[in-house]
Amino acid sequence: MWLILAFISAFLLGCYDVSKKKALDGNAVIPVLFLNTLISSLIFVPFIVLSFSTDWLNGTLLYVPKASLLTHAKIMLKSLIVLTSWIIGYFSVKNLPLTITGPIKATQPVITLLGALAIFGERLNFYQWTGVFLSIFSFYLLSSSGKKEGISFTHNKWILYAVLSVIVGAISGLYDKYLMKTLDVMTVQVWFNVYLLLMMIPVFFLLWYPHRAKTTPFRWKWHIVLISVFLAMADWVYFYALSFDGSMISIVSMIRRSSVVVTFIAGALFLREKNLKSKTFDLILVLLGMLFLYLGTR
């Protein structure tokens, strides 16, 4: 059951990425991200109110227990890490083809795995190392595909943003592993969204709003709502999958990266992106790398 839920989460995550690309097309990044965090917080705040003022959610997966100040400080740090990854990631998605950013994002589990190797003392077997090298090789081939569209992986700052976003996202995943050893899932997810919003308020009103006339103008799109809805659903299904006995975070996180299939198909069918033939081979290598990682950890 948890494997099925992981694939559902991956599909929803792919829909989130596509919605994000559509929302950012010709649009200002900071207000889109601000509205994303605002809507996400509005989705989760009712669970805090119901948990603190009623017993309706007691004993359910949606119950939000009270947390200590230390717990809130840890979650605030998580929000800061994620916000950093999101800001630089949103800029890369806005300025690069989805068929480039999707496969780059799909390499994040490899970095997470290497981080676990260094920080948590985990060891890789033959299949896992094969998956790592396949993913790295696919990234190299992807750089060749990007050059055909005038995108240099060594001189294009948006590629750097995409890579940095993946690295910071991997750090977030490793920090999640640390948090989930002691904290409740809903506590982390709900307060993480609230603190994201609180951090985005000064970013929006101090960094973007005073200079909005000199930057890309903001346009309202309904895809902005879809960003929050798909992300909230993807994360909830993800955490629910992890609540099953025997579920494995390493497998679930890798399956979620198969969301690249959704973004790739959307980029090909709806966004009319270029050089799909060569990128398809790159994508196959990414997924083959994920398969070897799966075989090595099942």
Salt bridges, closest charged atoms under 4 A:
ASP17 OD1 - LYS20 NZ 3.60
GLU122 OE2 - LYS177 NZ 2.20
GLU149 OE2 - LYS279 NZ 2.39
ASP176 OD1 - LYS78 NZ 2.77
ASP235 OD1 - ARG256 NH2 3.55
